[in-house]
Amino acid sequence: MGAADVPDLVEIVRAAQEQTVRQIAALEAMITSIVEGSELVATDDEHDPEGATIAYERAQATALLRQARADLDALAVTRRRLEAGEPVLCRDCGRPIPSERVAALPTSSRCVACAS
């Protein structure tokens, strides 16, 4: 990773952080809506031929929220390392992750060789 790459990578990570914060807010609102909707109506969603159950939708949104929060944590680590002038290291082999991979997948914690 060259010094010239760092500002561009920091900007990519910053933009990904902002997008992830918006995603978290949307997922939290969705979960709230699902919970409130299920409390207001007596449903038999286990036998609903129209589609997914309320429990499934809530579990799916909760899993997405958990992943988005983990992504936000990973982005913070990546950004701190970049701003400190340190390489982003692969969690498996310890080698630096190429800047191209960081730019393409800022939440990545593994190099291409270890991820394949």
N, C-alpha and C positions, 0 to 999 in steps of 0.2 A: 504494500500500500504506500503510495507516494504521498508526500505532504500536500500536493496539489489536490489530491482526491478527498482529503479530509473534510473541507467545508461543504463539498457537494454531498458527501455521505451523511454528514450531520444534518443537512437540510432534508435529505430523504428520510432519515430516521425521525426527525422532528415532525414532518408531515404524516408519517405513519403513526406516530404517537397521537397527534390530533385526531386522525381518523379513528383510531382505536378508542379514544375517549368518547367520541360521538357514538361509536358502536355500542360501548358499554352503557351509555345513557339510554339508547334506544332499546337495548335488551332488558334493562331494568324496568323501563316503562312497559314493555311487552309482558314481562312476568307479573308486574303489578296488575295490569289489565286482565290477564288470565286468571289471577287469583280473585280479583274483585268480581269478575264475570261469573266465576264458578260459585261464589258465595251468594250471589243474587238469584240464581236460578237453580231449581232442583232438576238435575239432568240425569239421564240414564245413558251416559256417554259410552259405557262399555258395550252397548248394543246399538250404537248409532251407525246406521249404514252410510252416513254422509262422509265419513272420513276418520281422521285421527281423534283419539280421545283427549280430553282436557289434560289428563295426567301425562300423556305422551308429549303434548305441546309444551307443557310446563317443564318437563324433564329435558326436552330438547333445548328450549331457551336457556335453561339453567346451565346446561353443558356448554352452550355457546358463550354464555357470560363468563363461565369459569375459564374457558380458553382465551377469551379476549383479555381478561385480567392477567393471565399468565403472559400473553403477548406484550401487554403494556409493561410488565416487569422486565421482560427480555429486552424490549426497546430501550428502557431506561439504562440497563447495564451496557448495551451496545453504545448508546450515546455518551455515557460517562467515559468509556474506554476511548472512544474517538476524540472527545474533547480533551482528554488527558494525553493525547498523542500516543496511546497504546494500541497495539493491534487487537482485533477481535479474535479470540482464540477458540479453536475447536475443543469442545468439552471431552471428546474421545481421545484424540491424538495430541492435543496441545499445540498444534501448529497454527499459524495465523490463517484466518479465513480470508480468501482473496476479496479485494474491494468490490469486484464485479458481483460476487455472491452476496455480499452485504447489501449492495445497492439493489439487487433483484429480490432478496429475501431478508429484510432487516431483522427479522425475529430469529433467524437461523443461529443455532448454537453448534452446528456441525459443518465441517468442510464437505466438499462434494464427495471426496473419496470415502469418508466415514459415513456419509448419509446414504450412499448407494449400496 
